[in-house]
């Protein structure tokens, strides 16, 4: 049995052809790919993550975390088993799966046990490898749904990067080819016309005196005009979209003999189809050096430009969404990138209520003069394509007037500048929850790559929306927890007050109540970062300002965050120190002051957090003969580490406490 599932030789050949086209094998590391495996490893909490590309006799790793080798023989490949389906492959325990239990990487060091791989699927459906995460312990539960979604989204990002890389190489090659054509053109334009025609490159010869152009049949096909030998130059100049660099805007430079090379611009043909044109030209001159003609080539580079724009849009999307925390802003940012990559007149996202067959359209991107559709709409008001969306099918309507799903509602759609309509449904846990829409008011030929691009945008905006909603829900939960915790503190205080009512020494009771308040203030600060961490400066200020002496305390230290345990420790210690200073120390005197400072010594796991308290201007400090709760707490130091140095001197009391920074920052 061959190591790679190989029912069809053609599938293997398609994979090898795709890898060759990407020209990626055995290339140097690239940070974009390295970032992806780092994110995959972090999100899935695995020691190993790989971008694995599978050949016939080996698998080669474009990027890797936790593995030094850059390739392995194919008989050691688990990724090879993921080539037969576009769905993720998850093997909870490699020792119990008949496909992998005898693999040397399983039976011998490193002894891998868990595998999850998201296939890398190209636009034509070819699987070239996987983005996988690997663990050395079995995981019966596999990955949680959010981890699996992120792994799949990252695998699509790998393919987008590969495509962007390939397009960039093609553009460089096209530039070199056009320069070669230019050189040959100057020596013999007529000789090259046949070769250029075969490469679907149109040729033209503009007579400057008459403004008439001799054009090739391919030139006519590119500009969507009837085939003829000559045309007035204005015929093609009028097609240029004014906002772009164009032949028309270059007219003032034609007579000065300046060569016009590598000009790209958009045109709108008679059928209002928007195309990208790449023009390369050079002047011919008479004996006096005066330009007499402009000769050159044109090429339709719409596919290349759109592919490049799509790849760049996918790269830019993450940057735009990263710092946004509301659904409306994210929808606008993503719609802007998507629309411009597809020459759309309108694009955006809608939150779907499948039961009521309505969609809440978020603020979208519209071309100038196009009205917004933001608001709630009923799908049935515009046709019956909702039936296809509910089944999970992408809806492509090339002309709303002729498609049977929209023809009865064509006028309503045309009034909204919708002639071509694409809707991509996005499902969340089996429920139709989001629709991605792109509209054109002119003919547009959709490709499979563009539809995959739209779906990728939909997946990413869905993940972003889920993150925002999860954060909002977590915020509500945290506030509810904080509210209940405050109630608990209040209840403890009430019980203590009643229980300790007979105690004659009220100072002890009051100290207990103040310590409860110090704990409560620390929890308020932790709540601001979902109970994960708190800023040391905020903790210090909160602990001291409640005593009304904040203006007499100097605070200094770098911006540092500590975890819940470290936060509570700092709050309680500073409460004790400040309270003692107000009662007995420097802050009991009008001229007294105190200084709080913290520093970090070392780096990484060896870093140490130092916190110091120093008093001056008060009475002479003496070591107490009786140790109370506060003295014992200070002696225990930060998080009970015991690293405390105390000084009692005529200048005032001071203490320095130290603890491991990593222990102070732990979130458990």
ZATIPA-94297 format. One record per residue (C-alpha): residue in one letter; x, y, z. Coordinates in steps of 0.05 Angstrom, whole numbers. Example, Ala and Ser with C-alpha at 12.3 -4.5 7.8 and 13.67 -1.06 7.14 Angstrom:
2
> a / 246 / -90 / 156
> s / 273 / -21 / 143
END
This chain:
668
> x / 0 / 0 / 0
> x / 31 / 67 / -20
> x / 42 / 117 / 36
> x / 0 / 171 / 3
> x / -74 / 158 / -10
> x / -70 / 155 / -86
> x / -132 / 130 / -120
> x / -119 / 174 / -180
> x / -51 / 189 / -210
> x / -81 / 254 / -237
> x / -92 / 281 / -167
> x / -19 / 271 / -150
> x / 1 / 305 / -214
> x / -45 / 365 / -200
> x / -13 / 373 / -132
> x / 57 / 371 / -160
> x / 38 / 420 / -216
> x / 9 / 467 / -164
> x / 71 / 464 / -121
> x / 114 / 478 / -182
> x / 71 / 537 / -201
> x / 78 / 567 / -132
> x / 153 / 557 / -136
> x / 155 / 550 / -60
> x / 193 / 485 / -45
> x / 262 / 492 / -14
> x / 255 / 568 / -7
> x / 283 / 608 / 51
> x / 240 / 623 / 113
> x / 192 / 681 / 106
> x / 164 / 719 / 166
> x / 92 / 718 / 141
> x / 90 / 642 / 142
> x / 129 / 638 / 207
> x / 76 / 683 / 240
> x / 21 / 636 / 219
> x / 51 / 574 / 251
> x / 66 / 615 / 314
> x / -8 / 636 / 318
> x / -32 / 565 / 305
> x / 13 / 536 / 359
> x / -9 / 590 / 409
> x / -83 / 584 / 395
> x / -85 / 508 / 397
> x / -35 / 503 / 456
> x / 10 / 453 / 420
> x / 86 / 450 / 421
> x / 89 / 437 / 346
> x / 57 / 472 / 286
> x / 76 / 462 / 213
> x / 61 / 487 / 143
> x / 72 / 420 / 108
> x / 75 / 414 / 32
> x / 70 / 342 / 7
> x / 109 / 315 / -53
> x / 114 / 242 / -76
> x / 173 / 221 / -33
> x / 175 / 274 / 22
> x / 138 / 327 / 60
> x / 173 / 395 / 64
> x / 159 / 448 / 117
> x / 154 / 520 / 94
> x / 149 / 541 / 167
> x / 153 / 504 / 233
> x / 148 / 515 / 308
> x / 177 / 463 / 355
> x / 212 / 422 / 301
> x / 283 / 431 / 276
> x / 278 / 387 / 214
> x / 255 / 421 / 149
> x / 228 / 356 / 118
> x / 213 / 283 / 131
> x / 207 / 222 / 86
> x / 136 / 210 / 61
> x / 130 / 146 / 101
> x / 135 / 188 / 165
> x / 82 / 237 / 141
> x / 15 / 243 / 177
> x / -4 / 301 / 132
> x / -6 / 254 / 72
> x / -69 / 224 / 100
> x / -103 / 292 / 98
> x / -98 / 299 / 22
> x / -161 / 262 / 5
> x / -212 / 311 / 34
> x / -217 / 387 / 42
> x / -243 / 375 / 113
> x / -195 / 378 / 172
> x / -162 / 313 / 194
> x / -161 / 302 / 270
> x / -129 / 241 / 302
> x / -137 / 244 / 378
> x / -87 / 189 / 391
> x / -38 / 169 / 336
> x / -20 / 104 / 371
> x / -92 / 79 / 365
> x / -103 / 97 / 291
> x / -84 / 42 / 242
> x / -57 / 94 / 193
> x / -6 / 122 / 241
> x / 7 / 73 / 299
> x / 69 / 44 / 265
> x / 98 / 112 / 243
> x / 169 / 119 / 269
> x / 153 / 190 / 294
> x / 99 / 158 / 338
> x / 136 / 97 / 362
> x / 204 / 132 / 374
> x / 224 / 202 / 396
> x / 194 / 253 / 392
> x / 135 / 206 / 404
> x / 79 / 248 / 375
> x / 9 / 229 / 398
> x / -41 / 281 / 374
> x / -51 / 311 / 304
> x / -99 / 363 / 274
> x / -88 / 387 / 203
> x / -127 / 436 / 160
> x / -116 / 422 / 86
> x / -85 / 476 / 42
> x / -135 / 479 / -15
> x / -120 / 521 / -77
> x / -173 / 559 / -116
> x / -184 / 500 / -163
> x / -194 / 451 / -105
> x / -124 / 420 / -106
> x / -98 / 400 / -37
> x / -23 / 413 / -33
> x / -10 / 400 / 41
> x / -35 / 422 / 109
> x / -28 / 472 / 165
> x / -23 / 424 / 224
> x / -14 / 425 / 299
> x / 18 / 367 / 337
> x / 23 / 348 / 410
> x / 63 / 295 / 447
> x / 4 / 275 / 490
> x / -63 / 247 / 465
> x / -123 / 293 / 463
> x / -188 / 253 / 466
> x / -227 / 318 / 460
> x / -189 / 341 / 398
> x / -195 / 417 / 387
> x / -251 / 462 / 412
> x / -294 / 492 / 357
> x / -261 / 561 / 359
> x / -191 / 530 / 354
> x / -213 / 489 / 293
> x / -244 / 550 / 260
> x / -181 / 591 / 270
> x / -138 / 534 / 244
> x / -180 / 531 / 180
> x / -178 / 607 / 172
> x / -103 / 606 / 179
> x / -97 / 551 / 127
> x / -135 / 596 / 78
> x / -87 / 652 / 96
> x / -28 / 606 / 77
> x / -59 / 595 / 8
> x / -72 / 670 / 0
> x / 1 / 684 / 16
> x / 24 / 632 / -34
> x / -22 / 662 / -87
> x / 3 / 733 / -71
> x / 75 / 708 / -76
> x / 61 / 675 / -144
> x / 26 / 737 / -170
> x / 85 / 781 / -150
> x / 132 / 735 / -188
> x / 87 / 737 / -249
> x / 85 / 813 / -248
> x / 161 / 815 / -246
> x / 164 / 767 / -305
> x / 112 / 808 / -343
> x / 152 / 871 / -331
> x / 215 / 838 / -359
> x / 176 / 811 / -419
> x / 146 / 880 / -434
> x / 215 / 912 / -432
> x / 239 / 860 / -481
> x / 180 / 874 / -526
> x / 195 / 949 / -523
> x / 266 / 938 / -545
> x / 246 / 895 / -603
> x / 190 / 943 / -622
> x / 239 / 1000 / -633
> x / 277 / 959 / -683
> x / 220 / 923 / -718
> x / 148 / 936 / -695
> x / 115 / 901 / -752
> x / 156 / 838 / -744
> x / 131 / 827 / -673
> x / 56 / 839 / -684
> x / 41 / 766 / -701
> x / 78 / 741 / -639
> x / 43 / 791 / -594
> x / -24 / 772 / -623
> x / -12 / 699 / -607
> x / 1 / 719 / -534
> x / -66 / 756 / -532
> x / -30 / 823 / -533
> x / -63 / 877 / -576
> x / -22 / 924 / -619
> x / -35 / 995 / -642
> x / -3 / 1048 / -686
> x / -26 / 1119 / -672
> x / -15 / 1172 / -727
> x / -5 / 1235 / -687
> x / -22 / 1282 / -744
> x / -91 / 1251 / -758
> x / -106 / 1220 / -689
> x / -124 / 1156 / -725
> x / -103 / 1088 / -697
> x / -88 / 1024 / -735
> x / -106 / 968 / -687
> x / -101 / 893 / -687
> x / -162 / 846 / -679
> x / -139 / 829 / -608
> x / -137 / 903 / -591
> x / -209 / 908 / -613
> x / -229 / 848 / -571
> x / -195 / 876 / -510
> x / -233 / 943 / -517
> x / -298 / 907 / -536
> x / -308 / 942 / -603
> x / -322 / 912 / -672
> x / -260 / 888 / -707
> x / -235 / 942 / -756
> x / -167 / 964 / -781
> x / -172 / 1037 / -758
> x / -208 / 1078 / -705
> x / -205 / 1150 / -682
> x / -162 / 1154 / -619
> x / -220 / 1186 / -582
> x / -259 / 1121 / -586
> x / -212 / 1089 / -535
> x / -195 / 1151 / -496
> x / -269 / 1160 / -479
> x / -270 / 1091 / -446
> x / -217 / 1110 / -395
> x / -245 / 1118 / -324
> x / -225 / 1190 / -306
> x / -197 / 1176 / -237
> x / -142 / 1130 / -264
> x / -76 / 1145 / -299
> x / -94 / 1143 / -373
> x / -76 / 1156 / -445
> x / -121 / 1217 / -443
> x / -84 / 1250 / -385
> x / -18 / 1236 / -421
> x / -39 / 1274 / -484
> x / -1 / 1337 / -465
> x / 65 / 1299 / -464
> x / 59 / 1265 / -531
> x / 89 / 1320 / -573
> x / 151 / 1331 / -531
> x / 180 / 1263 / -549
> x / 176 / 1233 / -480
> x / 166 / 1158 / -482
> x / 105 / 1131 / -446
> x / 119 / 1063 / -415
> x / 84 / 1016 / -366
> x / 19 / 1055 / -360
> x / -38 / 1019 / -326
> x / -110 / 1044 / -325
> x / -182 / 1021 / -323
> x / -233 / 1025 / -379
> x / -308 / 1018 / -381
> x / -330 / 984 / -446
> x / -395 / 993 / -483
> x / -426 / 938 / -440
> x / -401 / 976 / -378
> x / -353 / 920 / -361
> x / -293 / 948 / -322
> x / -226 / 922 / -345
> x / -153 / 936 / -327
> x / -107 / 953 / -385
> x / -31 / 952 / -386
> x / -2 / 994 / -442
> x / 70 / 996 / -467
> x / 88 / 1045 / -522
> x / 144 / 1085 / -554
> x / 148 / 1143 / -602
> x / 175 / 1143 / -673
> x / 204 / 1208 / -698
> x / 221 / 1242 / -764
> x / 290 / 1267 / -785
> x / 282 / 1329 / -741
> x / 265 / 1288 / -680
> x / 192 / 1307 / -681
> x / 144 / 1251 / -659
> x / 103 / 1224 / -717
> x / 71 / 1162 / -687
> x / 60 / 1125 / -622
> x / 67 / 1050 / -629
> x / 58 / 998 / -576
> x / 19 / 942 / -544
> x / -39 / 934 / -496
> x / -57 / 875 / -453
> x / -118 / 859 / -411
> x / -88 / 848 / -341
> x / -155 / 849 / -304
> x / -145 / 779 / -276
> x / -75 / 794 / -250
> x / -96 / 861 / -220
> x / -157 / 831 / -186
> x / -117 / 772 / -159
> x / -64 / 819 / -132
> x / -117 / 864 / -101
> x / -151 / 803 / -69
> x / -87 / 778 / -39
> x / -69 / 847 / -12
> x / -140 / 856 / 16
> x / -134 / 790 / 54
> x / -68 / 813 / 83
> x / -96 / 881 / 102
> x / -160 / 854 / 133
> x / -126 / 827 / 195
> x / -91 / 893 / 208
> x / -156 / 932 / 202
> x / -197 / 886 / 246
> x / -144 / 878 / 300
> x / -158 / 944 / 335
> x / -233 / 947 / 324
> x / -282 / 926 / 378
> x / -351 / 939 / 349
> x / -389 / 902 / 294
> x / -406 / 965 / 254
> x / -334 / 989 / 247
> x / -309 / 919 / 228
> x / -363 / 911 / 175
> x / -345 / 978 / 143
> x / -270 / 963 / 144
> x / -279 / 894 / 113
> x / -330 / 917 / 62
> x / -284 / 972 / 38
> x / -227 / 923 / 24
> x / -273 / 872 / -8
> x / -309 / 921 / -54
> x / -246 / 954 / -80
> x / -215 / 886 / -95
> x / -277 / 867 / -137
> x / -293 / 933 / -171
> x / -360 / 930 / -137
> x / -412 / 985 / -131
> x / -434 / 960 / -63
> x / -409 / 908 / -14
> x / -421 / 890 / 58
> x / -448 / 841 / 109
> x / -516 / 826 / 139
> x / -536 / 792 / 204
> x / -589 / 741 / 186
> x / -653 / 721 / 223
> x / -666 / 657 / 183
> x / -732 / 643 / 218
> x / -762 / 709 / 198
> x / -723 / 711 / 132
> x / -696 / 780 / 146
> x / -627 / 810 / 144
> x / -599 / 868 / 184
> x / -551 / 900 / 135
> x / -492 / 933 / 171
> x / -464 / 999 / 145
> x / -432 / 979 / 80
> x / -385 / 1006 / 27
> x / -417 / 1041 / -33
> x / -388 / 1073 / -95
> x / -401 / 1148 / -103
> x / -474 / 1161 / -119
> x / -496 / 1092 / -94
> x / -547 / 1091 / -37
> x / -535 / 1053 / 28
> x / -578 / 993 / 45
> x / -562 / 994 / 120
> x / -623 / 970 / 159
> x / -670 / 911 / 163
> x / -695 / 879 / 98
> x / -739 / 820 / 81
> x / -705 / 772 / 32
> x / -771 / 757 / -2
> x / -779 / 830 / -23
> x / -723 / 818 / -74
> x / -736 / 748 / -99
> x / -734 / 676 / -74
> x / -659 / 664 / -71
> x / -665 / 659 / 5
> x / -684 / 586 / -8
> x / -615 / 573 / -38
> x / -580 / 611 / 18
> x / -614 / 568 / 71
> x / -585 / 506 / 37
> x / -516 / 536 / 42
> x / -510 / 551 / -33
> x / -474 / 613 / -58
> x / -523 / 655 / -99
> x / -495 / 684 / -163
> x / -544 / 725 / -205
> x / -511 / 751 / -268
> x / -571 / 794 / -287
> x / -629 / 807 / -240
> x / -676 / 818 / -299
> x / -666 / 749 / -330
> x / -652 / 704 / -270
> x / -718 / 668 / -250
> x / -702 / 678 / -176
> x / -704 / 755 / -183
> x / -739 / 771 / -249
> x / -806 / 786 / -215
> x / -771 / 835 / -168
> x / -721 / 863 / -218
> x / -746 / 934 / -215
> x / -736 / 937 / -140
> x / -665 / 913 / -148
> x / -648 / 957 / -208
> x / -674 / 1018 / -170
> x / -620 / 1002 / -118
> x / -566 / 998 / -173
> x / -563 / 923 / -168
> x / -555 / 887 / -234
> x / -506 / 833 / -214
> x / -517 / 802 / -145
> x / -474 / 754 / -105
> x / -494 / 729 / -35
> x / -450 / 681 / 4
> x / -482 / 649 / 65
> x / -440 / 637 / 127
> x / -463 / 585 / 178
> x / -446 / 583 / 252
> x / -456 / 516 / 286
> x / -505 / 496 / 231
> x / -545 / 560 / 232
> x / -549 / 610 / 175
> x / -525 / 672 / 213
> x / -488 / 718 / 165
> x / -491 / 736 / 91
> x / -436 / 769 / 51
> x / -462 / 810 / -8
> x / -429 / 842 / -68
> x / -467 / 884 / -119
> x / -449 / 910 / -188
> x / -490 / 957 / -231
> x / -452 / 933 / -293
> x / -437 / 864 / -322
> x / -386 / 825 / -282
> x / -357 / 756 / -295
> x / -346 / 721 / -229
> x / -289 / 671 / -221
> x / -283 / 614 / -172
> x / -224 / 649 / -141
> x / -265 / 711 / -128
> x / -321 / 671 / -96
> x / -271 / 637 / -51
> x / -243 / 706 / -34
> x / -313 / 730 / -13
> x / -325 / 668 / 29
> x / -257 / 678 / 63
> x / -277 / 750 / 80
> x / -343 / 724 / 108
> x / -308 / 672 / 151
> x / -261 / 725 / 179
> x / -314 / 776 / 194
> x / -355 / 721 / 228
> x / -296 / 704 / 273
> x / -286 / 778 / 288
> x / -359 / 787 / 305
> x / -357 / 725 / 349
> x / -297 / 755 / 385
> x / -333 / 821 / 397
> x / -395 / 786 / 423
> x / -354 / 740 / 467
> x / -317 / 800 / 496
> x / -383 / 835 / 509
> x / -412 / 773 / 542
> x / -348 / 765 / 583
> x / -353 / 838 / 604
> x / -425 / 827 / 627
> x / -404 / 764 / 664
> x / -345 / 798 / 697
> x / -388 / 856 / 720
> x / -439 / 807 / 748
> x / -384 / 770 / 784
> x / -356 / 835 / 810
> x / -426 / 857 / 833
> x / -436 / 791 / 870
> x / -366 / 795 / 899
> x / -380 / 864 / 926
> x / -444 / 837 / 956
> x / -404 / 781 / 987
> x / -354 / 831 / 1015
> x / -411 / 872 / 1043
> x / -443 / 810 / 1074
> x / -376 / 789 / 1105
> x / -368 / 859 / 1133
> x / -439 / 860 / 1161
> x / -429 / 791 / 1194
> x / -362 / 813 / 1222
> x / -391 / 878 / 1249
> x / -447 / 841 / 1285
> x / -402 / 784 / 1308
> x / -347 / 830 / 1333
> x / -395 / 881 / 1363
> x / -378 / 860 / 1435
> x / -304 / 868 / 1422
> x / -279 / 927 / 1462
> x / -217 / 940 / 1419
> x / -253 / 972 / 1360
> x / -187 / 986 / 1325
> x / -181 / 912 / 1306
> x / -251 / 912 / 1277
> x / -238 / 975 / 1237
> x / -173 / 947 / 1211
> x / -209 / 885 / 1187
> x / -261 / 927 / 1150
> x / -207 / 969 / 1116
> x / -171 / 907 / 1093
> x / -236 / 882 / 1062
> x / -242 / 948 / 1025
> x / -170 / 941 / 1000
> x / -187 / 873 / 971
> x / -249 / 901 / 938
> x / -211 / 958 / 905
> x / -160 / 908 / 877
> x / -216 / 867 / 847
> x / -245 / 930 / 814
> x / -178 / 941 / 778
> x / -173 / 868 / 757
> x / -243 / 872 / 727
> x / -218 / 923 / 675
> x / -176 / 869 / 641
> x / -224 / 810 / 649
> x / -192 / 788 / 714
> x / -127 / 771 / 678
> x / -82 / 827 / 701
> x / -77 / 896 / 732
> x / -29 / 955 / 723
> x / 18 / 964 / 783
> x / 11 / 1040 / 780
> x / -65 / 1034 / 785
> x / -60 / 987 / 844
> x / -13 / 1033 / 881
> x / -56 / 1094 / 870
> x / -120 / 1058 / 891
> x / -88 / 1031 / 955
> x / -63 / 1100 / 977
> x / -116 / 1149 / 954
> x / -169 / 1119 / 999
> x / -129 / 1145 / 1059
> x / -129 / 1217 / 1033
> x / -53 / 1224 / 1030
> x / -40 / 1211 / 956
> x / -11 / 1282 / 948
> x / 44 / 1265 / 998
> x / 67 / 1201 / 966
> x / 114 / 1199 / 906
> x / 101 / 1141 / 859
> x / 151 / 1117 / 806
> x / 160 / 1054 / 765
> x / 155 / 1025 / 695
> x / 90 / 1006 / 662
> x / 80 / 935 / 689
> x / 21 / 887 / 693
> x / 14 / 833 / 745
> x / -35 / 776 / 752
> x / -93 / 768 / 802
> x / -51 / 739 / 858
> x / 3 / 792 / 850
> x / -50 / 847 / 847
> x / -82 / 826 / 913
> x / -14 / 820 / 946
> x / 8 / 890 / 925
> x / -59 / 920 / 946
> x / -59 / 889 / 1016
> x / 15 / 905 / 1029
> x / 9 / 978 / 1008
> x / -54 / 986 / 1048
> x / -16 / 962 / 1110
> x / 45 / 1005 / 1096
> x / 4 / 1068 / 1082
> x / -41 / 1057 / 1142
> x / 19 / 1047 / 1188
> x / 52 / 1110 / 1159
> x / -11 / 1151 / 1173
> x / -17 / 1125 / 1244
> x / 55 / 1120 / 1267
> x / 103 / 1138 / 1211
> x / 122 / 1196 / 1166
> x / 51 / 1211 / 1143
> x / 30 / 1225 / 1215
> x / 72 / 1288 / 1212
> x / 53 / 1348 / 1170
> x / 122 / 1351 / 1137
> x / 128 / 1276 / 1125
> x / 127 / 1241 / 1058
> x / 131 / 1171 / 1030
> x / 160 / 1142 / 966
> x / 136 / 1080 / 928
> x / 178 / 1052 / 872
> x / 182 / 987 / 833
> x / 234 / 961 / 785
> x / 246 / 898 / 743
> x / 314 / 865 / 744
> x / 335 / 814 / 692
> x / 297 / 786 / 633
> x / 253 / 727 / 615
> x / 241 / 673 / 667
> x / 298 / 701 / 710
> x / 267 / 770 / 717
> x / 254 / 795 / 788
> x / 201 / 846 / 810
> x / 224 / 894 / 866
> x / 175 / 938 / 905
> x / 202 / 989 / 955
> x / 169 / 1034 / 1007
> x / 208 / 1090 / 1040
> x / 187 / 1143 / 1091
> x / 220 / 1209 / 1111
> x / 204 / 1271 / 1150
> x / 167 / 1235 / 1206
> x / 185 / 1210 / 1275
> x / 244 / 1164 / 1286
> x / 226 / 1093 / 1265
> x / 231 / 1038 / 1317
> x / 219 / 964 / 1307
> x / 154 / 945 / 1340
> x / 158 / 899 / 1400
> x / 91 / 869 / 1385
> x / 79 / 838 / 1317
> x / 8 / 848 / 1290
> x / -25 / 822 / 1227
> x / 4 / 878 / 1185
> x / 75 / 866 / 1208
> x / 68 / 791 / 1193
> x / 39 / 806 / 1125
> x / 97 / 852 / 1106
> x / 147 / 801 / 1131
> x / 116 / 748 / 1086
> x / 130 / 794 / 1027
> x / 101 / 795 / 956
> x / 56 / 734 / 944
> x / 85 / 703 / 1007
> x / 155 / 697 / 976
> x / 190 / 721 / 1039
> x / 239 / 764 / 1000
> x / 235 / 824 / 1047
> x / 289 / 874 / 1072
> x / 265 / 921 / 1128
> x / 301 / 981 / 1157
> x / 284 / 1023 / 1219
> x / 326 / 1086 / 1224
> x / 322 / 1159 / 1247
> x / 309 / 1178 / 1174
> x / 247 / 1136 / 1172
> x / 220 / 1067 / 1159
> x / 235 / 1031 / 1093
> x / 223 / 962 / 1064
> x / 242 / 928 / 999
> x / 205 / 866 / 975
> x / 224 / 821 / 917
> x / 191 / 763 / 880
> x / 196 / 728 / 813
> x / 163 / 770 / 759
> x / 134 / 708 / 725
> x / 101 / 687 / 791
> x / 74 / 758 / 800
> x / 44 / 756 / 730
> x / 12 / 687 / 733
> x / -62 / 690 / 717
> x / -83 / 628 / 757
END
